[in-house]
Amino acid sequence: MTNSRRLKLGLSFYPAGYHVAGWRFPGAQPDGGINLRHHVEMAQLAEAARFDFFFLADTNAIWDENLEAVGQTTWGAKFEPLTVLSALAMVTSRIGLVGTASTTYNDPFSLARRFASLDHISAGRAGWNLVTSATAAEAANFSKDSHPHHGDRYVRAREFVEVVTGLWDGFDDAAYQYDQGNGVCFDPRRVRRLDHRGQNFQVRGPLNIPRPVQGHPVMIQAGLSEAGRELAAETGEVLFTAQSELAAAKAFYDDVKARVARHRRCPEELSIMPGAVTVVAASRAEAEDQIAALDRLLPTSAGLAFLSGLIGETDLSGFSLDDPLPPLPPTEGPKGRQQVVLEKARRKGQTLREVYRSIALTSGHRLVYGAPLEVADQLEEWFAAGACDGYNIAPAHLPGGFEAFVRLVIPELQRRGLVQRQYTRETLRDNLGLPRPPSAHDRSAA
């Protein structure tokens, strides 16, 4: 089994699980977002199960303006990703460590330096989940009167990536020699200043840290919109997407892979990994009982607030719960996610109540539930159909939901030869079968 043919797995870690009310489920860790021990235990469990990476989503704001509703969830209390991933690097040795950081509300130099630092600290296991920020609430935390338009955010993102990767490439791999005898720390002939002057940034460079262990930390994106697909096809190496039905997932997969080829890249250089919200039990009926129990713990106001934020910060509190989802204005926030949610709701004729309950559980991702063999079958189906290269596994509740997945489903996937039994490489990039980017010095020499 080669890296290019096996099912790749990430753990999408939400502190108490993906369900908005997961923190109230029996056995949950209610303070999980700020509990380092909880992060350590889940990362180590994922590593023991030979997951490719541990993934932390993030935003730079409380999810919704309705603080009363948000106060009924734990989604507003979690560590800054790179801080906690640096800690996890000390208690893990092989699993990749992926953190979310926005190109809209960060600076390229400081972000390039932070991810280079994580890559060195972890001995080559860092990954950057690049987002453009979907919520206007973030703008208000960064001295902005309004959130940039969707298209403008992606223009900035492209230039941001150009600057960050240029900074990572500023030092040749062999530039730092630490030659004490001759008094040479680094060879200045192997350094290239960036001297970038663009529409959004002016950055001289170089970084004040050697080139990352992997050359570049693995580039991960989460785009669904037209602009998001194009950016992923141009620069991404893993694409985390929200798909809930096989036909749509296959169409998305084929579209993005074709775009990768148009950018003169090998399609295997971008792994498409949709989210899979999992509920595993001894039987399908018991899994359904877990889902029903989670639904009973969800206040209506919290469910509506979460849905409102996910589809573009539209206030839904004044609409009838038993009527169809009302028409919504176009959003400058998460365009792709809004489209996925609206299309499914219209196609299935869902009421607002049905929509918010579904979204509170899955965030628009695929729900995979049942007995262990059923769950393994469902995961294999999309992979065999050419609709994905792997999954970002998102247990509905933690820690029990992930413990059940590892104990009951991973052995079956390993028995089928779908997932790895051992790590075969040292770095995240190598383990995913990705090429190492050449440095600027290597490119000029070629």
NORZI-V366327 format. One record per residue. SS is DSSP state (alpha for helix, beta for strand, coil for the rest). NEAR is the number of other ideal C-beta (glycine too) atoms within 10 Angstrom. Layout:
ss=SS near=NEAR
ss=SS near=NEAR
//
This chain:
ss=coil near=12
ss=coil near=7
ss=coil near=17
ss=coil near=13
ss=coil near=12
ss=coil near=18
ss=coil near=22
ss=beta near=24
ss=beta near=24
ss=beta near=27
ss=beta near=27
ss=beta near=23
ss=coil near=28
ss=coil near=24
ss=coil near=24
ss=coil near=27
ss=coil near=29
ss=coil near=27
ss=coil near=32
ss=coil near=30
ss=coil near=26
ss=alpha near=29
ss=alpha near=24
ss=alpha near=20
ss=coil near=20
ss=coil near=9
ss=coil near=10
ss=coil near=23
ss=coil near=22
ss=coil near=15
ss=coil near=13
ss=alpha near=24
ss=alpha near=20
ss=alpha near=13
ss=coil near=16
ss=alpha near=12
ss=alpha near=9
ss=alpha near=20
ss=alpha near=24
ss=alpha near=16
ss=alpha near=18
ss=alpha near=23
ss=alpha near=25
ss=alpha near=16
ss=alpha near=19
ss=alpha near=26
ss=alpha near=20
ss=alpha near=13
ss=coil near=22
ss=coil near=19
ss=coil near=26
ss=coil near=30
ss=beta near=29
ss=beta near=27
ss=beta near=29
ss=beta near=25
ss=coil near=20
ss=coil near=15
ss=coil near=20
ss=coil near=19
ss=coil near=18
ss=coil near=18
ss=coil near=20
ss=coil near=25
ss=coil near=16
ss=coil near=18
ss=alpha near=11
ss=alpha near=11
ss=alpha near=22
ss=alpha near=20
ss=coil near=13
ss=coil near=22
ss=coil near=24
ss=coil near=24
ss=coil near=23
ss=coil near=14
ss=coil near=16
ss=coil near=20
ss=coil near=17
ss=coil near=12
ss=alpha near=22
ss=alpha near=22
ss=alpha near=11
ss=alpha near=22
ss=alpha near=26
ss=alpha near=17
ss=alpha near=17
ss=alpha near=23
ss=coil near=20
ss=coil near=10
ss=coil near=13
ss=coil near=20
ss=coil near=13
ss=coil near=20
ss=coil near=27
ss=beta near=30
ss=beta near=28
ss=beta near=30
ss=beta near=25
ss=beta near=21
ss=beta near=21
ss=beta near=21
ss=coil near=25
ss=coil near=21
ss=coil near=20
ss=coil near=17
ss=coil near=13
ss=alpha near=24
ss=alpha near=20
ss=alpha near=10
ss=alpha near=20
ss=alpha near=28
ss=alpha near=17
ss=alpha near=20
ss=alpha near=24
ss=alpha near=25
ss=alpha near=16
ss=alpha near=26
ss=alpha near=30
ss=alpha near=17
ss=alpha near=19
ss=coil near=26
ss=coil near=14
ss=coil near=22
ss=coil near=29
ss=beta near=32
ss=beta near=31
ss=beta near=27
ss=beta near=24
ss=beta near=23
ss=beta near=24
ss=coil near=26
ss=coil near=25
ss=coil near=27
ss=coil near=22
ss=alpha near=18
ss=alpha near=19
ss=alpha near=19
ss=alpha near=18
ss=alpha near=15
ss=coil near=13
ss=coil near=14
ss=coil near=7
ss=coil near=13
ss=coil near=6
ss=coil near=9
ss=coil near=22
ss=coil near=18
ss=coil near=10
ss=alpha near=20
ss=alpha near=13
ss=alpha near=14
ss=alpha near=22
ss=alpha near=22
ss=alpha near=15
ss=alpha near=19
ss=alpha near=24
ss=alpha near=17
ss=alpha near=17
ss=alpha near=25
ss=alpha near=21
ss=alpha near=17
ss=alpha near=23
ss=alpha near=28
ss=alpha near=19
ss=alpha near=21
ss=alpha near=24
ss=alpha near=26
ss=coil near=25
ss=coil near=22
ss=beta near=26
ss=coil near=22
ss=coil near=17
ss=coil near=13
ss=coil near=20
ss=beta near=17
ss=beta near=12
ss=beta near=8
ss=beta near=11
ss=coil near=8
ss=coil near=5
ss=coil near=6
ss=coil near=6
ss=beta near=12
ss=beta near=11
ss=beta near=17
ss=coil near=15
ss=alpha near=8
ss=alpha near=9
ss=alpha near=18
ss=beta near=16
ss=coil near=18
ss=coil near=11
ss=coil near=22
ss=coil near=11
ss=beta near=18
ss=beta near=9
ss=coil near=13
ss=coil near=8
ss=coil near=15
ss=coil near=17
ss=beta near=9
ss=beta near=21
ss=coil near=11
ss=coil near=20
ss=coil near=23
ss=coil near=21
ss=coil near=9
ss=coil near=18
ss=coil near=20
ss=coil near=27
ss=beta near=25
ss=coil near=22
ss=coil near=26
ss=beta near=21
ss=coil near=25
ss=coil near=30
ss=beta near=28
ss=beta near=23
ss=beta near=26
ss=beta near=25
ss=coil near=25
ss=coil near=25
ss=coil near=22
ss=coil near=18
ss=alpha near=14
ss=alpha near=19
ss=alpha near=26
ss=alpha near=21
ss=alpha near=17
ss=alpha near=22
ss=alpha near=26
ss=alpha near=23
ss=alpha near=16
ss=alpha near=19
ss=coil near=27
ss=coil near=23
ss=beta near=29
ss=beta near=28
ss=beta near=27
ss=beta near=26
ss=coil near=22
ss=coil near=24
ss=coil near=19
ss=coil near=15
ss=alpha near=15
ss=alpha near=10
ss=alpha near=14
ss=alpha near=21
ss=alpha near=16
ss=alpha near=13
ss=alpha near=22
ss=alpha near=22
ss=alpha near=14
ss=alpha near=12
ss=alpha near=21
ss=alpha near=19
ss=alpha near=11
ss=alpha near=18
ss=alpha near=21
ss=alpha near=11
ss=alpha near=11
ss=coil near=12
ss=coil near=6
ss=coil near=18
ss=coil near=10
ss=alpha near=17
ss=alpha near=15
ss=alpha near=15
ss=coil near=25
ss=beta near=24
ss=beta near=25
ss=beta near=25
ss=beta near=22
ss=beta near=25
ss=beta near=27
ss=beta near=25
ss=beta near=28
ss=beta near=27
ss=beta near=27
ss=coil near=21
ss=coil near=12
ss=coil near=12
ss=alpha near=14
ss=alpha near=10
ss=alpha near=14
ss=alpha near=23
ss=alpha near=14
ss=alpha near=13
ss=alpha near=21
ss=alpha near=19
ss=alpha near=9
ss=alpha near=15
ss=alpha near=24
ss=alpha near=15
ss=alpha near=9
ss=coil near=19
ss=coil near=21
ss=coil near=16
ss=alpha near=15
ss=alpha near=16
ss=alpha near=23
ss=alpha near=27
ss=alpha near=25
ss=alpha near=30
ss=alpha near=24
ss=alpha near=24
ss=alpha near=22
ss=alpha near=26
ss=alpha near=25
ss=coil near=26
ss=coil near=20
ss=coil near=20
ss=coil near=16
ss=coil near=12
ss=coil near=18
ss=coil near=11
ss=coil near=7
ss=coil near=15
ss=coil near=10
ss=coil near=15
ss=coil near=9
ss=coil near=10
ss=beta near=15
ss=coil near=22
ss=coil near=11
ss=coil near=6
ss=coil near=14
ss=coil near=8
ss=coil near=10
ss=coil near=18
ss=coil near=18
ss=coil near=23
ss=coil near=28
ss=alpha near=21
ss=alpha near=21
ss=alpha near=23
ss=alpha near=22
ss=alpha near=16
ss=alpha near=23
ss=alpha near=26
ss=alpha near=15
ss=alpha near=13
ss=alpha near=18
ss=alpha near=19
ss=alpha near=11
ss=alpha near=9
ss=alpha near=10
ss=coil near=9
ss=coil near=17
ss=beta near=16
ss=alpha near=21
ss=alpha near=16
ss=alpha near=16
ss=alpha near=23
ss=alpha near=25
ss=alpha near=22
ss=alpha near=21
ss=alpha near=24
ss=alpha near=26
ss=alpha near=24
ss=alpha near=21
ss=coil near=22
ss=coil near=24
ss=coil near=24
ss=beta near=23
ss=beta near=18
ss=beta near=27
ss=beta near=21
ss=beta near=21
ss=coil near=18
ss=alpha near=20
ss=alpha near=11
ss=alpha near=17
ss=alpha near=25
ss=alpha near=24
ss=alpha near=14
ss=alpha near=17
ss=alpha near=26
ss=alpha near=15
ss=alpha near=13
ss=alpha near=24
ss=alpha near=18
ss=alpha near=11
ss=coil near=13
ss=coil near=12
ss=coil near=22
ss=coil near=27
ss=coil near=24
ss=beta near=24
ss=beta near=25
ss=beta near=28
ss=beta near=28
ss=beta near=28
ss=beta near=28
ss=coil near=28
ss=coil near=29
ss=coil near=27
ss=coil near=18
ss=alpha near=19
ss=alpha near=28
ss=alpha near=24
ss=alpha near=16
ss=alpha near=21
ss=alpha near=25
ss=alpha near=21
ss=alpha near=13
ss=alpha near=17
ss=alpha near=23
ss=alpha near=22
ss=alpha near=15
ss=alpha near=17
ss=alpha near=22
ss=alpha near=15
ss=alpha near=11
ss=coil near=13
ss=coil near=12
ss=coil near=20
ss=coil near=24
ss=coil near=20
ss=coil near=12
ss=coil near=6
ss=coil near=17
ss=coil near=14
ss=coil near=13
ss=coil near=15
ss=coil near=23
ss=alpha near=28
ss=alpha near=27
ss=alpha near=16
ss=alpha near=23
ss=coil near=22
ss=coil near=17
ss=coil near=22
ss=coil near=13
ss=coil near=15
ss=coil near=19
ss=coil near=15
ss=coil near=21
ss=alpha near=21
ss=alpha near=21
ss=alpha near=14
ss=alpha near=10
ss=alpha near=10
ss=alpha near=9
ss=coil near=6
//
